[in-house]
Every structure is written in C-alpha cells, then in structure tokens.
Amino acid sequence: MSKQLQFSTSHPAPHRHEVSLFALGFGLAAAPLAWAAQTIIGYALSSHACFPGDTPRVAPLYAGAGQIALAINLIAIMVAAVAAAAAYRSWRATRDENDGQLHRLVEIGEGRTRFLALCGVLTSLGFLVAMIFASVAILLVPLCGR
C-alpha cells in the first residue's frame, strides 16, 4: 500500500488581499526608519550645537536646540505608533488566515501575511520603546552634557 502525498491547491496566504502590501511594508519599515532619522538628525543637531569648532561649548550654539531635538523625537514616536497601529490592524484583518497545524505552517508557509503583520507589530513596538527612552534622555540630560 503506497502512501500518497496530499497537497493543498489553495494559496499559502489566502487572506493576502485583506491587507495591502503598503500597509504591511509600512508596519514593518516605518518605525525603524523613523528611529534612524531620529538618531541621525538628533546627533547632527546636538553635535553641531555643542561642538561647532575645535572646542566644545558649555551651552548650545543656538537657543531651542533641545526643543527641536525633542520635537524630532516626538514626530518619530508618532510615526512608530501609527506603524504599530497599521501593523496591528493588518494582523487583526488576517486572524483567520492560518487554520492548520504548526507543522503545516512551517513546512508550507501558510499564514505569511499574518506573520509579516505580527513582525510589524513587534518591530514597531520595539522601536517605539527605544524612541521613548531616547526622548526621556533628552529631558533628563543637558544637551551639551555640562
């Protein structure tokens, strides 16, 4: 008696049309990109305000540098929060995508859309926490460190 393999003819991500590719991509990439922009812009702003020449300054070169850095951080936090919300919405929209056993999900790759949405939720929340900590540091530590 030969054992026959049974293959499913359905698509491994049947609910892929429930969520746009843009929403999945935004949920995955927006928070890391916002964190990178926050870090790069904040570093450039702080370094120029405190060390524009050969010697470091005691106070920032221009007034309001700390407020500008904080505003940049708040914008980045809002972007990460929107990305987390978009990824969570995508995850909820595809909640019925994977109805099989765990081994089927691993072998066949069923539930890809839901997996990408969950990765977006976790990534966005992780970077959101990092940005909140960076913002707290701006509030607690003097800009030029003196």
Helices and strands as residue ranges (DSSP letters): H 21-50, H 65-93, H 102-108, H 112-140
